[in-house]
Amino acid sequence: MPDPEFGGKRRCSEFTGPVVKLGAHVASLGMRFYNGLQFPLAYRNNIFIAEHGSWNRSSKVGYRVVRVILDAQGKVLGQETFVDGWLRKDGAGKETVSGRPVDVLVMPDGALLISDDQAGAIYRVRYQP
């Protein structure tokens, strides 16, 4: 569906489409290519994305950090949940949100920082063999 403001100015074929589908309403806010040396080699140049999460859905989605796996040429091979737990369901199916990831940052030592604007926290994720 064309954007009402910009859709008539260029054809859809002139734009590059998404290379990976993350899902509707996950609110992907922060993203970084992993260039650190702490995590295993398979993580190098992969993308970490903070999914802030939905706020206006009857069934919530997001509230996690995903890893988009790339090959040496930058082609997407797949994606997986890297960190989650901010969205939980109890035995009755009631959803509870304890945090909302906003951004990720690779530290000089290779650890990954995740900011959370709901909990007012910054989490440090490090790899330990």
Phi and psi restraints in degrees (value plus and minus 20) as a CYANA .aco file:
   2 PRO   PHI     -85.5   -45.5
   2 PRO   PSI     122.3   162.3
   3 ASP   PHI     -86.4   -46.4
   3 ASP   PSI     113.3   153.3
   4 PRO   PHI     -82.8   -42.8
   4 PRO   PSI     -48.5    -8.5
   5 GLU   PHI    -109.8   -69.8
   5 GLU   PSI     -61.6   -21.6
   6 PHE   PHI    -131.9   -91.9
   6 PHE   PSI     -33.7     6.3
   7 GLY   PHI     -80.0   -40.0
   7 GLY   PSI     -51.7   -11.7
   8 GLY   PHI    -105.1   -65.1
   8 GLY   PSI     -24.4    15.6
   9 LYS   PHI    -105.7   -65.7
   9 LYS   PSI     -46.2    -6.2
  10 ARG   PHI    -165.7  -125.7
  10 ARG   PSI     137.0   177.0
  11 ARG   PHI    -100.1   -60.1
  11 ARG   PSI     131.1   171.1
  12 CYS   PHI     -77.6   -37.6
  12 CYS   PSI     -54.7   -14.7
  13 SER   PHI     -85.6   -45.6
  13 SER   PSI     -33.5     6.5
  14 GLU   PHI    -103.3   -63.3
  14 GLU   PSI     -28.8    11.2
  15 PHE   PHI    -124.4   -84.4
  15 PHE   PSI     131.8   171.8
  16 THR   PHI    -107.3   -67.3
  16 THR   PSI     107.2   147.2
  17 GLY   PHI     -96.9   -56.9
  17 GLY   PSI     152.0   192.0
  18 PRO   PHI     -84.0   -44.0
  18 PRO   PSI     124.2   164.2
  19 VAL   PHI    -112.2   -72.2
  19 VAL   PSI     -36.7     3.3
  20 VAL   PHI    -168.8  -128.8
  20 VAL   PSI     119.6   159.6
  21 LYS   PHI    -116.9   -76.9
  21 LYS   PSI     103.2   143.2
  22 LEU   PHI    -118.0   -78.0
  22 LEU   PSI     -38.0     2.0
  23 GLY   PHI      90.7   130.7
  23 GLY   PSI     128.5   168.5
  24 ALA   PHI     -92.2   -52.2
  24 ALA   PSI     121.4   161.4
  25 HIS   PHI      48.8    88.8
  25 HIS   PSI      -9.2    30.8
  26 VAL   PHI     -96.6   -56.6
  26 VAL   PSI     -36.2     3.8
  27 ALA   PHI      36.3    76.3
  27 ALA   PSI      46.2    86.2
  28 SER   PHI     -91.9   -51.9
  28 SER   PSI      85.8   125.8
  29 LEU   PHI    -119.0   -79.0
  29 LEU   PSI     -78.2   -38.2
  30 GLY   PHI    -127.9   -87.9
  30 GLY   PSI     122.9   162.9
  31 MET   PHI    -168.7  -128.7
  31 MET   PSI     121.1   161.1
  32 ARG   PHI    -163.7  -123.7
  32 ARG   PSI     124.0   164.0
  33 PHE   PHI     -99.2   -59.2
  33 PHE   PSI     114.5   154.5
  34 TYR   PHI    -101.9   -61.9
  34 TYR   PSI      93.9   133.9
  35 ASN   PHI    -137.4   -97.4
  35 ASN   PSI      -6.7    33.3
  36 GLY   PHI     -98.8   -58.8
  36 GLY   PSI     153.5   193.5
  37 LEU   PHI    -133.9   -93.9
  37 LEU   PSI     -21.8    18.2
  38 GLN   PHI     -97.0   -57.0
  38 GLN   PSI     -63.7   -23.7
  39 PHE   PHI     -94.4   -54.4
  39 PHE   PSI     141.9   181.9
  40 PRO   PHI     -76.8   -36.8
  40 PRO   PSI     136.9   176.9
  41 LEU   PHI     -73.7   -33.7
  41 LEU   PSI     -53.4   -13.4
  42 ALA   PHI     -82.3   -42.3
  42 ALA   PSI     -37.3     2.7
  43 TYR   PHI    -108.9   -68.9
  43 TYR   PSI     -37.0     3.0
  44 ARG   PHI     -80.3   -40.3
  44 ARG   PSI     111.8   151.8
  45 ASN   PHI      46.3    86.3
  45 ASN   PSI     -10.3    29.7
  46 ASN   PHI     -96.8   -56.8
  46 ASN   PSI     146.6   186.6
  47 ILE   PHI    -129.2   -89.2
  47 ILE   PSI     110.5   150.5
  48 PHE   PHI    -124.1   -84.1
  48 PHE   PSI     110.6   150.6
  49 ILE   PHI    -146.5  -106.5
  49 ILE   PSI     106.6   146.6
  50 ALA   PHI    -105.3   -65.3
  50 ALA   PSI      99.3   139.3
  51 GLU   PHI    -120.4   -80.4
  51 GLU   PSI      84.3   124.3
  52 HIS   PHI     -81.0   -41.0
  52 HIS   PSI     -52.5   -12.5
  53 GLY   PHI      81.8   121.8
  53 GLY   PSI     137.1   177.1
  54 SER   PHI     -95.6   -55.6
  54 SER   PSI     136.9   176.9
  55 TRP   PHI    -149.0  -109.0
  55 TRP   PSI     -37.3     2.7
  56 ASN   PHI    -144.1  -104.1
  56 ASN   PSI      17.1    57.1
  57 ARG   PHI    -136.7   -96.7
  57 ARG   PSI     129.9   169.9
  58 SER   PHI     -90.3   -50.3
  58 SER   PSI     -50.9   -10.9
  59 SER   PHI    -139.1   -99.1
  59 SER   PSI      90.8   130.8
  60 LYS   PHI     -89.9   -49.9
  60 LYS   PSI     130.1   170.1
  61 VAL   PHI    -159.3  -119.3
  61 VAL   PSI     140.3   180.3
  62 GLY   PHI      74.6   114.6
  62 GLY   PSI    -157.2  -117.2
  63 TYR   PHI      38.3    78.3
  63 TYR   PSI      27.8    67.8
  64 ARG   PHI    -181.1  -141.1
  64 ARG   PSI     155.4   195.4
  65 VAL   PHI    -137.4   -97.4
  65 VAL   PSI     107.8   147.8
  66 VAL   PHI    -129.3   -89.3
  66 VAL   PSI     135.9   175.9
  67 ARG   PHI    -134.8   -94.8
  67 ARG   PSI     103.1   143.1
  68 VAL   PHI    -118.3   -78.3
  68 VAL   PSI      99.5   139.5
  69 ILE   PHI    -110.4   -70.4
  69 ILE   PSI     106.4   146.4
  70 LEU   PHI    -137.7   -97.7
  70 LEU   PSI     131.0   171.0
  71 ASP   PHI    -107.2   -67.2
  71 ASP   PSI    -197.4  -157.4
  72 ALA   PHI     -82.5   -42.5
  72 ALA   PSI     -43.7    -3.7
  73 GLN   PHI    -112.6   -72.6
  73 GLN   PSI     -19.4    20.6
  74 GLY   PHI      67.9   107.9
  74 GLY   PSI     -10.4    29.6
  75 LYS   PHI    -100.2   -60.2
  75 LYS   PSI     118.0   158.0
  76 VAL   PHI     -92.1   -52.1
  76 VAL   PSI     104.9   144.9
  77 LEU   PHI    -118.2   -78.2
  77 LEU   PSI     -43.9    -3.9
  78 GLY   PHI     144.8   184.8
  78 GLY   PSI    -195.5  -155.5
  79 GLN   PHI    -165.6  -125.6
  79 GLN   PSI     136.1   176.1
  80 GLU   PHI    -170.5  -130.5
  80 GLU   PSI     136.7   176.7
  81 THR   PHI     -92.1   -52.1
  81 THR   PSI     108.9   148.9
  82 PHE   PHI    -118.1   -78.1
  82 PHE   PSI     -68.0   -28.0
  83 VAL   PHI    -158.8  -118.8
  83 VAL   PSI     112.3   152.3
  84 ASP   PHI    -164.3  -124.3
  84 ASP   PSI    -189.0  -149.0
  85 GLY   PHI      97.7   137.7
  85 GLY   PSI     -27.9    12.1
  86 TRP   PHI     -97.6   -57.6
  86 TRP   PSI     -39.6     0.4
  87 LEU   PHI    -136.6   -96.6
  87 LEU   PSI     100.1   140.1
  88 ARG   PHI    -150.5  -110.5
  88 ARG   PSI     132.6   172.6
  89 LYS   PHI    -137.6   -97.6
  89 LYS   PSI     116.4   156.4
  90 ASP   PHI    -104.9   -64.9
  90 ASP   PSI    -197.2  -157.2
  91 GLY   PHI     -79.3   -39.3
  91 GLY   PSI     -46.4    -6.4
  92 ALA   PHI    -110.9   -70.9
  92 ALA   PSI     -20.0    20.0
  93 GLY   PHI      68.1   108.1
  93 GLY   PSI     -15.1    24.9
  94 LYS   PHI     -93.1   -53.1
  94 LYS   PSI     111.7   151.7
  95 GLU   PHI    -110.7   -70.7
  95 GLU   PSI     117.1   157.1
  96 THR   PHI    -146.2  -106.2
  96 THR   PSI     110.5   150.5
  97 VAL   PHI    -128.6   -88.6
  97 VAL   PSI     104.7   144.7
  98 SER   PHI    -130.1   -90.1
  98 SER   PSI     -24.5    15.5
  99 GLY   PHI    -193.3  -153.3
  99 GLY   PSI     142.3   182.3
 100 ARG   PHI    -157.5  -117.5
 100 ARG   PSI      81.1   121.1
 101 PRO   PHI     -79.6   -39.6
 101 PRO   PSI     117.1   157.1
 102 VAL   PHI    -132.7   -92.7
 102 VAL   PSI     -65.9   -25.9
 103 ASP   PHI    -170.7  -130.7
 103 ASP   PSI     144.1   184.1
 104 VAL   PHI    -148.7  -108.7
 104 VAL   PSI     130.4   170.4
 105 LEU   PHI    -166.2  -126.2
 105 LEU   PSI     112.4   152.4
 106 VAL   PHI    -108.2   -68.2
 106 VAL   PSI     103.8   143.8
 107 MET   PHI    -104.1   -64.1
 107 MET   PSI     141.4   181.4
 108 PRO   PHI     -76.4   -36.4
 108 PRO   PSI     -50.8   -10.8
 109 ASP   PHI    -103.2   -63.2
 109 ASP   PSI     -20.1    19.9
 110 GLY   PHI      74.7   114.7
 110 GLY   PSI     -27.7    12.3
 111 ALA   PHI     -88.9   -48.9
 111 ALA   PSI     141.4   181.4
 112 LEU   PHI    -134.7   -94.7
 112 LEU   PSI     106.3   146.3
 113 LEU   PHI    -117.4   -77.4
 113 LEU   PSI     120.3   160.3
 114 ILE   PHI    -146.0  -106.0
 114 ILE   PSI     101.0   141.0
 115 SER   PHI    -111.4   -71.4
 115 SER   PSI     127.1   167.1
 116 ASP   PHI    -154.3  -114.3
 116 ASP   PSI      89.1   129.1
 117 ASP   PHI    -102.2   -62.2
 117 ASP   PSI     -34.1     5.9
 118 GLN   PHI    -100.9   -60.9
 118 GLN   PSI     -66.5   -26.5
 119 ALA   PHI    -103.8   -63.8
 119 ALA   PSI     -31.2     8.8
 120 GLY   PHI      45.1    85.1
 120 GLY   PSI      20.7    60.7
 121 ALA   PHI    -150.4  -110.4
 121 ALA   PSI     139.1   179.1
 122 ILE   PHI    -145.4  -105.4
 122 ILE   PSI     104.4   144.4
 123 TYR   PHI    -121.8   -81.8
 123 TYR   PSI     120.8   160.8
 124 ARG   PHI    -130.6   -90.6
 124 ARG   PSI     101.7   141.7
 125 VAL   PHI    -129.6   -89.6
 125 VAL   PSI     104.2   144.2
 126 ARG   PHI    -148.5  -108.5
 126 ARG   PSI     134.9   174.9
 127 TYR   PHI    -116.8   -76.8
 127 TYR   PSI     112.3   152.3
 128 GLN   PHI    -152.8  -112.8
 128 GLN   PSI      92.0   132.0
